[in-house]
Each structure stands twice: as C-alpha cells, then as structure tokens.
Amino acid sequence: MDWKDAVSEIITQPSSRIRFSEPLAKHTHFGIGGEATAYIEVSTMSELAALARFHKQWDVPVAIIGRGSNLLVSDTGFKGISIRLVGALAKLEINGNVISVGAGLSLPRLSKTMSRHGLSGLEFALGIPGSVGGALIMNAGAWGSSFGDVVRNVTVMDDSGELITLTHDEARFEYRHSSLDTYFCVTGATLALESGDVDTITERMQTLFKQKTETQPFVEENAGCMFKNPPDDSAGRLIDISGLKGYRIGGAEVSTVHGNFILNIDNATAEDVLKLVAYIQEQVREKTGISLQTEVKRLGFD
Ligand SMILES: Cc1cc2nc3c(=O)[nH]c(=O)nc-3n(C[C@H](O)[C@H](O)[C@H](O)COP(=O)(O)OP(=O)(O)OC[C@H]3O[C@@H](n4cnc5c(N)ncnc54)[C@H](O)[C@@H]3O)c2cc1C
C-alpha cells in the first residue's frame, strides 16, 4: 500500500482533515514555501498517537507546525507530512491559577483569556502570533519574560505514541530554545500563573501590545525576529548600524521599522530570504565582528 493511502486511514474524526500537495505558504506568516506532500489537521490524541506510530513504521518525514510564525519553508516544499494540532489538542482548562493547555491553542488567545480571568504572567504574549506548542519549543518571549517562566510541566509524545510528562527543569528552557524538539510532538503544558486584578493585567497586556506594534512591523508578512540577540546586544541594533535597513534582495527586504525583521514585500522566495540572511550575516560580521545566528526555523531544506 502507498503511504498516502495508509495515512489517510488514520484520519477518521470529523474535526480532523488531510490534504495532499498542500501549499505551506498558506500556513506560514512569511507566506513563502512550496507544497507539503500531505498536510494534516489532527484533532484527537488517539489520531496523533497513530500518526507517531505511522511515522516510525513507514519512515516518512513528519514536521509538526504550529501557526507557522517562526518558520521559513523551502521553495520546493516539504516531502513528508506536516501536522497541525487542532480541536481537542488546542483545549484550555482553568483550575484556579493552574492552567492546562493544549499545544494547538493560539498564544494571543491564551494571553487574552488569562487577562479576562485575572491571571498574570502571559501579558507579554498577546503580540506573539504563535501556538502554545511553538512557544514551548522556542521558549518565546518579549519584554524580559519568556513562556518557560510560567511552565510547571510539559507533555510530549514519543514516536511510539506514548505521552511523557516533563518537569519545567527537564524541558531545559533557554533563550529562544528548549530541549523539547527531540520528541515527536509537544502536546501541551500545565502553567502556574499569579492571581491579580483583571483591569491591571489587561492594561499591561494592551500597553505591551501597543509598544510592540509601534516598534515592529505587523502588517507585512514576516517570521518575527530573524536573528537571535547576541549576549548583551541586539541583533536589530547591529543590523541598523551596519546600514542594512531597507536593503532588498528579490522580494525580501530588511524592515525599515526594525532591522531584525525580514519582510516578504513582493512575492519573495525562500531563496531571496536566505540570500538576504547570508548578506546580513556577512555585513554585520565585517562591520562589528559579531556573527549573527538565525532564530527562524527552516523546513524542507536539505
Ligand atoms: C509579527 C511577529 C512577531 C513575533 N514576535 C515574537 C516575539 O516577540 N517573541 C518571540 O519569541 N517570537 C516572536 N515571533 C516568532 C514566533 O511567533 C514564535 O517563535 C512562536 O513561538 C512560534 O510559534 P508557532 O506556533 O508559530 O511555531 P512554528 O513557526 O509553526 O514552528 C516553530 C518551530 O516549532 C516547532 N513546533 C511547533 N509546534 C510544535 C509542537 N506542538 N510540537 C513539536 N514541535 C512544534 C516547529 O516544528 C518549528 O520547528 C514573532 C513572529 C511574528 C510573525
């Protein structure tokens, strides 16, 4: 049996779906990238476990994608199955100040819901357009806070479809990094937030959001910060002093608002973006002696 027929048999729930030759540009904030051989929105833990076992048995490449807000997909696409968690895998339960959240839930939605319940700790997250799974993998953060700060434990699935609960320390949260990408999939987390005043929390969340939209590009397609900040410095500052704001290759341009953002301003290809990344790294190294490392994840490149 062809693997495509075999994988189709796993997806049986009405809220799950499978498509073949799906353009991944549609599922990334960059709006760039070729097709995935198969694209699955999976809504139940049992289907996800079956996909894990399928991946192991058939040896077909699998990539879990969240909201695609930190992702550059190759122009030739991804020869494998890309999986997005929806439905029961994006659920939210609130018990006092302890929150149980599925990896598929949107981070801005989580941030807003927490503020409405007078729970503090995720005010920084309204302006980060990812999923909880992506925020756990990346330890997403802003304004001195990171997602890992509020995590009590994380649930991951291994490639036998078994769920494993990891403590905060076992997840090894670091600056824009965790150890969670060694598992088949991150399925959710338990968070501990601080109880507080709804109005104060909401005001802080809105203030941080406003500051972000005033200092970073929000309208054009992009993937957030392209480079990690070097210790005690800012990648945006280094790109700015290297005179690269507004520099363009093909359809990709360094934002004039914030140098650490590369924008897809005119049907940019992944190749345009990577050429621009290489040019920025070369120029910044020449002018400042600092080597910038990319923060954005790549999919479908050999
Ligand atoms: C306008 C804009 C502003 C941004 N601002 C910020 C910011 O202030 N701070 C910040 O840290 N980031 C920021 N980002 C980047 C991005 O939103 C974060 O990195 C976010 O956490 C990525 O989540 P995602 O769901 O979109 O992940 P994706 O981009 O879909 O994936 C990122 C990586 O995580 C993996 N992954 C995702 N979900 C799972 C899962 N459930 N299990 C296993 N692996 C998974 C993917 O395979 C990939 O390797 C910004 C992006 C944009 C477009």
The ligand as a MOL file (V3000), in Angstrom:
LIG
                    3D

  0  0  0     0  0            999 V3000
M  V30 BEGIN CTAB
M  V30 COUNTS 53 58 0 0 0
M  V30 BEGIN ATOM
M  V30 1 C 4.8810 39.5070 13.7280 0
M  V30 2 C 5.6230 38.5180 14.5770 0
M  V30 3 C 6.0600 38.8650 15.8520 0
M  V30 4 C 6.7670 37.9600 16.6320 0
M  V30 5 N 7.1920 38.3430 17.8710 0
M  V30 6 C 7.8500 37.4600 18.6510 0
M  V30 7 C 8.2930 37.8280 19.9690 0
M  V30 8 O 8.0670 38.9470 20.4460 0
M  V30 9 N 8.9580 36.9100 20.7000 0
M  V30 10 C 9.2150 35.6490 20.2390 0
M  V30 11 O 9.8200 34.8390 20.9560 0
M  V30 12 N 8.8190 35.2730 18.9980 0
M  V30 13 C 8.1450 36.1420 18.2040 0
M  V30 14 N 7.7390 35.7610 16.9500 0
M  V30 15 C 8.0920 34.4130 16.4490 0
M  V30 16 C 7.0380 33.3190 16.7160 0
M  V30 17 O 5.7400 33.8710 16.8500 0
M  V30 18 C 7.3670 32.4860 17.9610 0
M  V30 19 O 8.6280 31.8470 17.8350 0
M  V30 20 C 6.3010 31.4000 18.2170 0
M  V30 21 O 6.5260 30.8070 19.4550 0
M  V30 22 C 6.2880 30.3300 17.1390 0
M  V30 23 O 5.1170 29.5560 17.3110 0
M  V30 24 P 4.4160 28.8190 16.0950 0
M  V30 25 O 3.2850 28.0460 16.6330 0
M  V30 26 O 4.0890 29.7940 15.0280 0
M  V30 27 O 5.5730 27.8550 15.6440 0
M  V30 28 P 6.0010 27.4640 14.1470 0
M  V30 29 O 6.6070 28.6540 13.4850 0
M  V30 30 O 4.8680 26.8140 13.4620 0
M  V30 31 O 7.1360 26.4050 14.4540 0
M  V30 32 C 8.3470 26.7820 15.0880 0
M  V30 33 C 9.0940 25.5150 15.4700 0
M  V30 34 O 8.3590 24.8320 16.4930 0
M  V30 35 C 8.0170 23.5010 16.0680 0
M  V30 36 N 6.6990 23.1960 16.6390 0
M  V30 37 C 5.5940 23.9870 16.6640 0
M  V30 38 N 4.6070 23.4010 17.3490 0
M  V30 39 C 5.0900 22.2020 17.7680 0
M  V30 40 C 4.5630 21.1100 18.5400 0
M  V30 41 N 3.3130 21.1270 19.0380 0
M  V30 42 N 5.3450 20.0310 18.7780 0
M  V30 43 C 6.6090 19.9890 18.2840 0
M  V30 44 N 7.1740 20.9730 17.5510 0
M  V30 45 C 6.4180 22.0640 17.3070 0
M  V30 46 C 8.0540 23.5360 14.5530 0
M  V30 47 O 8.3340 22.2490 14.0200 0
M  V30 48 C 9.2010 24.5230 14.3170 0
M  V30 49 O 10.4510 23.8640 14.4460 0
M  V30 50 C 7.0280 36.6520 16.1390 0
M  V30 51 C 6.5780 36.2780 14.8640 0
M  V30 52 C 5.8870 37.2070 14.0800 0
M  V30 53 C 5.3980 36.7860 12.7210 0
M  V30 END ATOM
M  V30 BEGIN BOND
M  V30 1 1 1 2
M  V30 2 1 2 3
M  V30 3 2 2 52
M  V30 4 2 3 4
M  V30 5 1 4 5
M  V30 6 1 4 50
M  V30 7 2 5 6
M  V30 8 1 6 7
M  V30 9 1 6 13
M  V30 10 2 7 8
M  V30 11 1 7 9
M  V30 12 1 9 10
M  V30 13 2 10 11
M  V30 14 1 10 12
M  V30 15 2 12 13
M  V30 16 1 13 14
M  V30 17 1 14 15
M  V30 18 1 14 50
M  V30 19 1 15 16
M  V30 20 1 16 17
M  V30 21 1 16 18
M  V30 22 1 18 19
M  V30 23 1 18 20
M  V30 24 1 20 21
M  V30 25 1 20 22
M  V30 26 1 22 23
M  V30 27 1 23 24
M  V30 28 2 24 25
M  V30 29 1 24 26
M  V30 30 1 24 27
M  V30 31 1 27 28
M  V30 32 2 28 29
M  V30 33 1 28 30
M  V30 34 1 28 31
M  V30 35 1 31 32
M  V30 36 1 32 33
M  V30 37 1 33 34
M  V30 38 1 33 48
M  V30 39 1 34 35
M  V30 40 1 35 36
M  V30 41 1 35 46
M  V30 42 1 36 37
M  V30 43 1 36 45
M  V30 44 2 37 38
M  V30 45 1 38 39
M  V30 46 1 39 40
M  V30 47 2 39 45
M  V30 48 1 40 41
M  V30 49 2 40 42
M  V30 50 1 42 43
M  V30 51 2 43 44
M  V30 52 1 44 45
M  V30 53 1 46 47
M  V30 54 1 46 48
M  V30 55 1 48 49
M  V30 56 2 50 51
M  V30 57 1 51 52
M  V30 58 1 52 53
M  V30 END BOND
M  V30 END CTAB
M  END
